[in-house]
Amino acid sequence: MIELIASPQQQKFGQDKFDSLPTYCRECDVRFACHGGCPKNRFIHTPDGEPGLNYLCAGYKHFFHHIDRPMRIMSDLLRQNRAPAEIMFLYAQEDAQTQPASSGAANKPGRQRHRRH
């Protein structure tokens, strides 16, 4: 496996993948996570009109921004030698503090609140 990763062909592929990124991607705050995605999916234009944007970009950005806070919390828990699953307890406490006591609508079956970003 190391031979494959360290091969000149793989090194060139990785460098070419980076070099072909539009400026929009190179300056993106979630590039660390997607790295521009698969080159075969880079067929739309950036907001500035530069070609080479991954057509999944908007979804990637939304997803990675949505999970940023919980991932940071779980990372902090791990650094403290605690279980990342403790996030469920922390979110339950947060919900209990922010949920109006008289509101029954939020507690009805099938009703979900999506507020964490």
C-alpha positions, -999 to 999 in steps of 0.1 A, spaced: 0 0 0 28 24 9 44 18 -25 11 28 -42 7 60 -22 43 70 -27 45 61 -64 53 89 -88 20 84 -106 0 89 -74 21 119 -63 15 135 -98 -22 127 -96 -25 144 -62 -5 175 -73 -25 177 -106 -57 175 -86 -47 204 -64 -32 225 -93 -65 222 -112 -86 237 -84 -102 270 -91 -93 299 -69 -128 297 -53 -119 262 -40 -84 271 -29 -98 298 -7 -127 277 6 -130 272 44 -140 235 39 -114 225 13 -96 206 41 -125 182 40 -134 178 4 -101 188 -14 -123 198 -44 -138 163 -47 -132 139 -75 -119 157 -106 -146 140 -128 -172 160 -109 -156 194 -116 -177 205 -145 -195 236 -134 -183 272 -130 -175 291 -98 -196 322 -89 -168 342 -105 -171 322 -138 -140 301 -134 -144 265 -147 -137 235 -126 -160 237 -97 -174 204 -83 -211 202 -89 -215 189 -54 -198 219 -39 -230 236 -24 -240 204 -7 -205 198 6 -203 233 20 -237 230 37 -229 196 52 -195 205 65 -207 238 80 -237 219 96 -214 193 113 -186 218 123 -199 225 159 -207 189 168 -174 176 154 -154 202 174 -173 192 205 -166 155 200 -129 163 193 -127 182 225 -144 153 244 -118 128 229 -89 151 239 -103 149 274 -104 110 272 -142 112 272 -166 94 249 -177 114 219 -212 100 225 -215 124 254 -225 150 229 -260 135 230 -262 144 267 -248 179 261 -273 186 233 -302 172 255 -292 197 282 -290 225 257 -324 216 243 -339 215 278 -326 250 285 -339 265 252 -372 247 248 -402 267 261 -419 248 289 -454 255 276 -448 245 240 -462 211 233 -457 214 195 -420 206 197 -428 174 216 -453 159 192 -443 127 175 -428 131 140 -418 167 148 -381 175 146 -364 207 153 -334 215 131 -315 244 146 -279 233 152 -255 248 127 
